[in-house]
Amino acid sequence: MMISPLWIKRFNDEFLLYNDITEETFLVSQDVVTVLEQIIKFNSVEKARKRLKSTIDNKNLDKIIRFLEKNKFLTNKVVYNHKKKLLFRTSPYVLPFFFVVSLIFIIISFLYTLPLKLSSEDLFITHSLWFVLVFYVSWLALTIFHELGHLFVANSFGCHGRIYFKTLFVFPALITNTPEVVFLDRKKRLLVHSSGMFVDLLMIALFLDLAIIFPSIEWIMRFFVMIKFLSLISQLNLHLRTDLYFVIEDILNTVNLKKDTLSFLKTIFRKEKHDLINDHKKIIVFLIITILGYTLNIWFIIKFFLPGFGQMSHISERRLLKLSFLVLYILILSIHLIKKLRSHQHKMVKKLAKNLYCTTSKNNVVKPKRR
């Protein structure tokens, strides 16, 4: 039995907690850190409650313990904290040079290939059942480079990470988890979170150049461009906590923007009171970007997907095509639900662990003492 990996760092006048299992960041008070210290010391919630009874109000203490259990800081999942080797060992001083050179290449390529216009024909390279398979295989293959971009930059700053498969609601995706990144300074975090989108732009520029240089493979290069273009558009689905979501949090220097926005909307429609970390200006900015993002997603569907599906509706296997999309959707949804059911057991906390894993930093880091 072990407590889930936990990182603690001072954030302004409060503390920042990161949970590796839920991959979420939380802004908490000193009382939460104190409760965690006592739970670890006595290996019991009840003993910690008795010890803190005189210093923390019972109502607040119950609230803190519910927060820890709900967000899986106290879990019965066994998690091993093996120190992994860095996949890329690159000096951070190389990164500015890489970004500048790549940016120059992207700008020149876009200016040179500006006359090229994309259409639904570039995305739907085949009007048959093979389109579904070709699309997803190509999507996942190109996404690997996107995730390697995150891992490359994170490793350059000494942060470990891993790439794994995950479902975002009902969408299959590759995810790079680099938990130590949340405790880098804001400029470094911004580089890590934006590196994936930067790699996408770099690939688009490269594919456009190859389409002009080698006309024989122009059709496949245009297809790859459309996939990466769709990848960038999908970043605007901020409710999925995409890379752009974390970039916005880095720019605004805040956390829990999605949760606060949902709570803010509840206060409007249900007149419920919620404690918000972010002020209303940041929430409104996030809402505006989210609305614009959905608008661009709808435009992309109308511009490229609907004409392509209209052309595919004339094939003799159109019923089988619709069935294949339905089966694929049900399969992805089933995987998502199974993972949710498996993770639900972590909320049933019966015992507590003796160990608390946390990273250390040179500036303003609180590390609970092990006793």
C-alpha positions as CSV (number, residue, x, y, z in Angstrom):
1,M,0.0,0.0,0.0
2,M,1.5,3.3,-1.1
3,I,0.5,6.9,-1.4
4,S,0.3,8.2,-4.9
5,P,3.4,10.2,-6.1
6,L,3.1,13.8,-4.8
7,W,5.1,16.9,-5.5
8,I,4.8,20.0,-3.3
9,K,6.0,23.5,-4.0
10,R,5.2,27.0,-2.7
11,F,3.1,29.0,-5.2
12,N,2.7,32.6,-4.2
13,D,1.2,32.4,-0.6
14,E,-0.1,28.9,-1.0
15,F,1.2,25.5,-2.0
16,L,1.1,23.6,-5.3
17,L,0.4,19.9,-5.3
18,Y,0.7,17.6,-8.3
19,N,-0.8,14.1,-8.4
20,D,0.9,11.8,-11.0
21,I,-2.1,9.4,-11.1
22,T,-4.7,12.0,-12.0
23,E,-2.1,14.2,-13.7
24,E,-3.7,17.3,-12.1
25,T,-2.3,20.3,-10.2
26,F,-4.0,21.7,-7.1
27,L,-3.4,24.9,-5.3
28,V,-3.8,24.3,-1.5
29,S,-3.2,26.0,1.8
30,Q,-0.6,25.2,4.5
31,D,-3.2,23.2,6.4
32,V,-3.4,20.6,3.6
33,V,0.4,20.1,3.8
34,T,0.2,19.8,7.6
35,V,-2.6,17.2,7.4
36,L,-0.5,15.2,4.9
37,E,2.5,15.3,7.2
38,Q,0.5,14.0,10.1
39,I,-1.2,11.2,8.1
40,I,2.2,10.0,6.9
41,K,3.6,10.2,10.4
42,F,0.9,8.1,12.1
43,N,-0.2,6.1,9.0
44,S,-3.8,6.7,10.1
45,V,-6.4,9.3,9.3
46,E,-8.0,8.9,12.8
47,K,-4.7,9.4,14.6
48,A,-3.9,12.5,12.5
49,R,-7.4,13.8,13.2
50,K,-6.9,13.5,16.9
51,R,-3.5,15.2,16.7
52,L,-4.8,18.1,14.7
53,K,-8.0,18.5,16.5
54,S,-6.7,21.4,18.6
55,T,-5.1,23.3,15.7
56,I,-7.5,22.8,12.7
57,D,-11.3,23.2,12.9
58,N,-13.1,19.9,12.5
59,K,-15.1,21.1,9.6
60,N,-12.0,22.2,7.7
61,L,-10.3,19.0,8.6
62,D,-13.1,16.9,7.2
63,K,-13.0,19.0,4.1
64,I,-9.3,18.5,3.6
65,I,-9.5,14.7,4.1
66,R,-12.4,14.5,1.6
67,F,-10.3,16.5,-0.9
68,L,-7.3,14.1,-0.5
69,E,-9.5,11.0,-1.0
70,K,-11.5,12.4,-3.9
71,N,-8.4,13.5,-5.8
72,K,-6.5,10.2,-5.1
73,F,-3.7,11.6,-3.0
74,L,-4.6,8.7,-0.7
75,T,-4.9,5.6,-2.8
76,N,-4.7,1.9,-2.6
77,K,-3.0,1.7,-6.0
78,V,0.6,0.5,-5.9
79,V,2.9,2.9,-7.6
80,Y,6.6,2.4,-8.0
81,N,8.9,5.3,-8.0
82,H,11.8,4.0,-10.1
83,K,14.1,6.7,-11.3
84,K,14.2,6.5,-15.1
85,K,17.0,7.5,-17.3
86,L,16.6,10.6,-19.6
87,L,15.8,9.6,-23.2
88,F,17.4,12.8,-24.5
89,R,20.5,14.3,-22.9
90,T,20.6,17.8,-24.4
91,S,21.9,21.0,-22.9
92,P,19.1,23.7,-22.3
93,Y,21.4,26.1,-24.2
94,V,20.8,24.1,-27.4
95,L,17.0,24.7,-27.3
96,P,17.0,28.5,-28.1
97,F,19.2,27.8,-31.2
98,F,16.9,24.9,-32.2
99,F,13.7,27.0,-31.8
100,V,15.1,30.0,-33.7
101,V,16.4,28.0,-36.7
102,S,13.2,26.0,-36.9
103,L,11.1,29.1,-36.7
104,I,13.0,30.7,-39.6
105,F,12.5,27.5,-41.6
106,I,8.8,27.5,-40.9
107,I,8.3,31.1,-41.9
108,I,10.3,30.7,-45.2
109,S,8.4,27.5,-46.0
110,F,5.0,29.0,-45.4
111,L,5.8,32.0,-47.6
112,Y,7.2,29.8,-50.3
113,T,4.3,27.4,-50.3
114,L,1.6,30.0,-49.8
115,P,0.0,29.4,-53.3
116,L,-0.8,25.8,-52.3
117,K,-4.5,25.5,-51.4
118,L,-5.9,22.5,-49.4
119,S,-9.3,20.9,-49.9
120,S,-11.3,17.9,-48.6
121,E,-9.7,15.8,-51.4
122,D,-6.4,16.2,-49.7
123,L,-7.8,14.6,-46.5
124,F,-10.0,11.9,-48.1
125,I,-7.3,10.4,-50.2
126,T,-9.5,7.3,-50.7
127,H,-13.2,7.1,-50.9
128,S,-13.4,3.6,-49.5
129,L,-13.4,1.8,-46.2
130,W,-9.6,2.0,-46.1
131,F,-9.9,5.7,-45.2
132,V,-10.7,4.9,-41.6
133,L,-7.7,2.7,-41.1
134,V,-5.3,4.9,-43.1
135,F,-6.4,8.0,-41.2
136,Y,-5.9,6.6,-37.7
137,V,-2.6,4.8,-38.5
138,S,-1.2,8.0,-40.0
139,W,-2.6,10.1,-37.1
140,L,-0.9,8.0,-34.5
141,A,2.3,7.7,-36.4
142,L,2.7,11.5,-36.9
143,T,1.6,12.1,-33.3
144,I,4.7,10.2,-32.0
145,F,6.9,13.1,-33.3
146,H,4.6,15.6,-31.6
147,E,5.0,13.7,-28.2
148,L,8.8,13.3,-28.8
149,G,9.0,17.1,-29.0
150,H,7.6,17.4,-25.5
151,L,9.9,14.7,-24.2
152,F,12.9,16.2,-25.9
153,V,12.4,19.7,-24.3
154,A,11.4,18.3,-20.9
155,N,14.5,16.0,-20.8
156,S,16.7,19.1,-21.7
157,F,15.5,20.6,-18.4
158,G,16.2,17.4,-16.5
159,C,12.6,16.4,-16.2
160,H,11.7,12.7,-16.7
161,G,8.7,11.6,-18.7
162,R,7.0,8.8,-20.6
163,I,4.8,8.4,-23.6
164,Y,1.7,6.2,-23.4
165,F,-1.7,5.6,-25.0
166,K,-4.8,7.2,-23.5
167,T,-8.4,8.0,-24.4
168,L,-9.5,11.6,-24.0
169,F,-13.3,11.1,-23.6
170,V,-13.8,8.9,-26.7
171,F,-10.8,10.0,-28.7
172,P,-7.7,7.8,-28.9
173,A,-4.5,9.7,-28.2
174,L,-0.8,9.5,-27.3
175,I,0.1,11.4,-24.1
176,T,3.4,12.5,-22.7
177,N,3.5,12.6,-18.9
178,T,6.3,14.8,-17.5
179,P,5.1,15.5,-13.9
180,E,8.2,17.4,-12.8
181,V,7.6,20.1,-15.5
182,V,4.9,21.8,-13.3
183,F,7.7,22.9,-11.0
184,L,9.9,24.5,-13.6
185,D,9.8,28.3,-13.9
186,R,7.1,29.7,-16.2
187,K,9.3,30.2,-19.3
188,K,10.6,26.7,-19.2
189,R,7.1,25.3,-18.7
190,L,5.9,27.3,-21.6
191,L,8.6,25.8,-23.9
192,V,7.7,22.2,-22.8
193,H,4.0,22.6,-23.3
194,S,4.3,24.5,-26.6
195,S,7.0,22.2,-28.1
196,G,4.4,19.7,-29.5
197,M,2.5,22.3,-31.4
198,F,5.8,23.8,-32.6
199,V,6.8,20.3,-33.9
200,D,3.5,20.1,-35.7
201,L,4.2,23.4,-37.5
202,L,7.7,22.2,-38.4
203,M,6.2,19.0,-39.9
204,I,3.6,21.0,-41.9
205,A,6.4,23.2,-43.3
206,L,8.5,20.2,-44.2
207,F,5.6,18.3,-45.9
208,L,4.6,21.4,-47.9
209,D,8.2,21.7,-49.1
210,L,8.4,18.0,-50.1
211,A,5.0,18.4,-51.9
212,I,6.6,21.1,-54.2
213,I,10.0,19.4,-54.5
214,F,8.7,16.0,-55.3
215,P,5.4,16.2,-57.3
216,S,5.1,12.4,-57.4
217,I,4.4,12.2,-53.7
218,E,2.5,15.5,-53.4
219,W,-0.8,13.7,-52.7
220,I,0.6,11.9,-49.6
221,M,2.4,15.0,-48.3
222,R,-0.9,17.0,-48.6
223,F,-2.6,14.2,-46.6
224,F,0.0,14.5,-43.9
225,V,-0.4,18.3,-43.9
226,M,-4.2,17.9,-43.4
227,I,-3.6,15.5,-40.5
228,K,-1.2,17.9,-38.7
229,F,-3.5,20.8,-39.5
230,L,-6.4,18.8,-37.8
231,S,-4.0,18.2,-34.9
232,L,-3.5,21.9,-34.4
233,I,-7.2,22.6,-34.7
234,S,-7.9,19.9,-32.1
235,Q,-5.7,21.8,-29.6
236,L,-8.6,24.3,-29.4
237,N,-10.7,21.7,-27.6
238,L,-9.6,23.1,-24.3
239,H,-12.1,21.0,-22.3
240,L,-9.8,18.0,-23.1
241,R,-6.8,19.8,-21.3
242,T,-4.8,19.9,-24.5
243,D,-1.3,21.4,-24.9
244,L,-2.8,24.8,-25.7
245,Y,-4.8,24.6,-22.4
246,F,-1.5,24.3,-20.4
247,V,0.1,27.0,-22.6
248,I,-2.7,29.4,-21.6
249,E,-2.3,28.5,-18.0
250,D,1.5,29.2,-18.3
251,I,0.8,32.6,-20.0
252,L,-1.7,33.6,-17.3
253,N,0.5,32.0,-14.6
254,T,-2.3,30.1,-13.0
255,V,-3.7,26.6,-12.4
256,N,-7.1,24.9,-12.3
257,L,-8.5,27.2,-15.0
258,K,-10.9,24.5,-16.4
259,K,-12.4,23.7,-13.0
260,D,-12.8,27.3,-12.1
261,T,-14.4,28.1,-15.4
262,L,-17.0,25.3,-14.8
263,S,-17.6,26.5,-11.3
264,F,-18.0,30.1,-12.6
265,L,-20.6,28.9,-15.1
266,K,-22.5,27.1,-12.3
267,T,-22.6,30.3,-10.3
268,I,-24.3,32.0,-13.3
269,F,-26.9,29.3,-14.1
270,R,-27.5,27.8,-10.7
271,K,-26.6,30.7,-8.5
272,E,-24.2,28.5,-6.5
273,K,-21.2,29.9,-4.6
274,H,-17.8,28.4,-5.3
275,D,-14.3,29.3,-4.1
276,L,-12.4,30.3,-7.2
277,I,-8.6,30.4,-7.5
278,N,-8.6,32.5,-10.7
279,D,-10.2,35.9,-11.0
280,H,-13.0,36.6,-13.4
281,K,-10.8,38.3,-16.0
282,K,-8.7,35.1,-16.5
283,I,-11.9,33.0,-16.6
284,I,-13.5,35.2,-19.2
285,V,-10.4,35.2,-21.4
286,F,-10.4,31.4,-21.2
287,L,-14.1,31.3,-22.2
288,I,-13.5,33.5,-25.2
289,I,-10.6,31.3,-26.4
290,T,-12.8,28.2,-25.9
291,I,-15.7,29.6,-27.9
292,L,-13.4,30.7,-30.7
293,G,-11.9,27.2,-30.6
294,Y,-15.2,25.5,-31.0
295,T,-16.1,27.9,-33.9
296,L,-12.9,26.9,-35.7
297,N,-13.6,23.2,-35.1
298,I,-17.0,23.6,-36.6
299,W,-15.6,25.5,-39.6
300,F,-13.0,22.7,-40.2
301,I,-15.8,20.0,-40.1
302,I,-17.9,22.0,-42.6
303,K,-15.0,22.9,-44.8
304,F,-13.2,19.5,-45.1
305,F,-15.1,16.6,-43.4
306,L,-18.6,17.1,-44.7
307,P,-17.7,17.3,-48.4
308,G,-15.4,14.3,-48.0
309,F,-18.1,12.2,-46.3
310,G,-20.6,13.3,-49.0
311,Q,-18.3,11.9,-51.7
312,M,-17.9,8.7,-49.7
313,S,-21.6,8.2,-49.4
314,H,-21.8,7.1,-53.0
315,I,-19.7,4.0,-52.5
316,S,-21.4,0.7,-52.5
317,E,-20.1,-0.1,-49.0
318,R,-21.6,3.0,-47.4
319,R,-23.6,1.1,-44.9
320,L,-20.6,-0.9,-43.9
321,L,-18.6,2.4,-43.7
322,K,-21.2,3.8,-41.2
323,L,-21.1,0.6,-39.3
324,S,-17.3,0.6,-39.1
325,F,-17.4,4.2,-37.6
326,L,-20.0,3.0,-35.1
327,V,-18.0,0.0,-34.1
328,L,-14.9,2.1,-33.7
329,Y,-16.7,4.6,-31.6
330,I,-18.2,1.9,-29.3
331,L,-14.8,0.2,-29.0
332,I,-13.1,3.5,-27.9
333,L,-15.9,4.3,-25.6
334,S,-15.7,0.9,-24.0
335,I,-12.0,1.2,-23.4
336,H,-12.6,4.6,-21.8
337,L,-15.4,3.3,-19.5
338,I,-13.3,0.3,-18.4
339,K,-10.4,2.6,-17.5
340,K,-12.8,4.8,-15.5
341,L,-14.2,1.8,-13.6
342,R,-10.7,0.6,-12.8
343,S,-9.6,4.0,-11.6
344,H,-12.8,4.3,-9.4
345,Q,-11.4,1.8,-6.9
346,H,-8.7,4.2,-5.9
347,K,-11.4,6.3,-4.1
348,M,-12.1,3.4,-1.8
349,V,-9.3,4.1,0.7
350,K,-9.1,1.7,3.6
351,K,-5.4,2.1,4.6
352,L,-2.8,4.7,4.2
353,A,0.8,4.5,3.2
354,K,3.9,5.2,5.1
355,N,5.8,6.9,2.3
356,L,5.3,10.2,0.5
357,Y,7.3,10.8,-2.7
358,C,8.1,14.4,-3.5
359,T,10.6,16.2,-5.6
360,T,12.9,18.9,-4.2
361,S,13.9,22.2,-5.7
362,K,16.4,24.9,-4.7
363,N,13.8,27.6,-4.1
364,N,10.7,27.5,-1.9
365,V,10.0,23.8,-1.7
366,V,8.3,22.1,1.2
367,K,9.3,18.5,1.7
368,P,7.4,16.6,4.4
369,K,9.7,14.9,6.9
370,R,9.8,11.1,7.0
371,R,9.6,9.9,10.6
